[in-house]
Amino acid sequence: QVQLVESGGGLVQAGGSLRLSCVVSDGRFSSYAMGWFRQAPGKERESVATITFGGSYAHYGDSVKGRFTISRDNAKNTVYLQMSSLKPEDSGVYFCAAASDGHLNYDLWGHGTQVTVSS
């Protein structure tokens, strides 16, 4: 069974930075589109950033454009989310997800990592 394991969450002050990592236990990682999603208490889950299987194209949610960067290392089966200029409204549980069809059907999910940004 494919596992996605996130790490790198924590508590940070507003204006600070964090880097999230997600390791995928599957040799087919390089064929997966990958994404980061987040959910704050009482809110729906939202897409933060996605990246194509080759890493050539990334898409960002409007609220994080210019502050977050998604990247991947296919040799390490790992996708990253570099978060800078963090705001309290960035707080939530961040989930890593994989689209095993290589496109938009995110069918594999990690358990999430908590990010808390204090003001």
C-alpha positions in Angstrom: 0.0 0.0 0.0 1.3 3.4 -1.0 2.2 5.6 2.0 2.6 9.4 2.0 4.4 10.8 5.1 4.6 14.5 5.7 7.0 16.2 8.0 8.2 19.7 8.7 5.2 21.3 10.3 5.4 23.2 13.6 4.9 26.5 15.3 6.3 29.7 13.7 5.8 33.4 14.1 4.2 35.5 11.5 6.7 36.4 8.8 8.7 33.2 9.3 9.3 30.3 7.1 8.8 26.5 7.1 9.6 23.8 4.7 7.3 20.8 4.5 8.4 17.5 3.0 6.4 14.5 1.9 8.0 11.1 1.1 6.0 8.7 -1.0 6.7 5.0 -0.6 6.1 4.0 -4.2 8.5 3.5 -7.1 5.9 5.1 -9.4 6.3 8.5 -7.7 7.7 10.1 -10.9 4.4 9.4 -12.7 2.3 11.1 -10.0 1.1 14.6 -10.0 1.6 15.9 -6.5 -0.2 18.5 -4.4 -0.3 20.2 -1.0 -3.7 20.9 0.5 -4.6 22.5 3.8 -7.6 22.5 6.2 -8.2 25.0 9.0 -10.7 24.3 11.8 -14.2 25.0 10.6 -13.1 25.5 7.0 -13.1 23.3 3.9 -9.9 21.8 2.6 -8.3 23.9 0.0 -5.6 23.4 -2.6 -2.4 25.2 -1.8 -0.1 24.1 -4.6 0.2 21.4 -7.2 3.0 20.2 -9.4 3.1 18.0 -12.5 4.7 14.6 -12.5 7.8 16.0 -14.3 7.9 19.1 -12.2 7.8 21.5 -15.1 4.6 23.2 -14.1 3.2 24.3 -10.8 -0.1 25.9 -9.8 -0.7 27.9 -6.6 -3.8 29.0 -4.7 -4.3 32.7 -4.9 -3.7 33.2 -1.1 -0.2 31.8 -1.3 1.1 33.0 -4.7 4.5 34.6 -4.3 5.0 33.2 -0.8 5.0 29.4 -1.3 7.0 27.2 -3.6 6.3 23.6 -4.5 9.1 21.4 -5.8 9.8 17.7 -6.1 12.8 15.4 -6.3 11.9 12.3 -8.2 15.1 10.6 -7.2 14.1 10.9 -3.6 10.3 10.3 -4.0 9.8 13.5 -2.2 7.7 16.7 -2.7 8.4 19.9 -0.8 6.5 23.0 0.1 8.7 26.0 1.0 6.5 28.5 2.8 7.7 32.0 3.4 6.2 35.2 4.8 3.8 33.1 6.8 0.6 34.6 8.1 -1.7 33.4 10.9 -4.3 32.5 8.3 -1.9 30.0 6.8 -2.4 27.9 10.0 -4.0 24.5 9.5 -3.3 20.9 8.8 -1.3 20.5 5.6 -1.8 17.3 3.6 0.3 15.9 0.9 -1.6 14.1 -2.0 -0.8 12.2 -5.1 -2.7 11.9 -8.3 -1.9 8.4 -9.4 -3.4 9.0 -12.8 -0.8 11.8 -13.3 -3.4 14.5 -13.6 -6.1 15.8 -11.3 -7.6 12.8 -9.5 -5.8 13.1 -6.1 -6.5 9.6 -4.7 -3.6 9.0 -2.3 -3.3 11.1 0.8 -1.0 11.5 3.8 -2.2 12.0 7.4 -1.2 15.6 7.5 1.2 17.8 9.5 0.1 20.8 11.6 1.3 24.3 10.8 0.6 27.0 13.3 1.5 30.6 12.7 1.3 32.9 15.6 0.7 36.6 15.3 
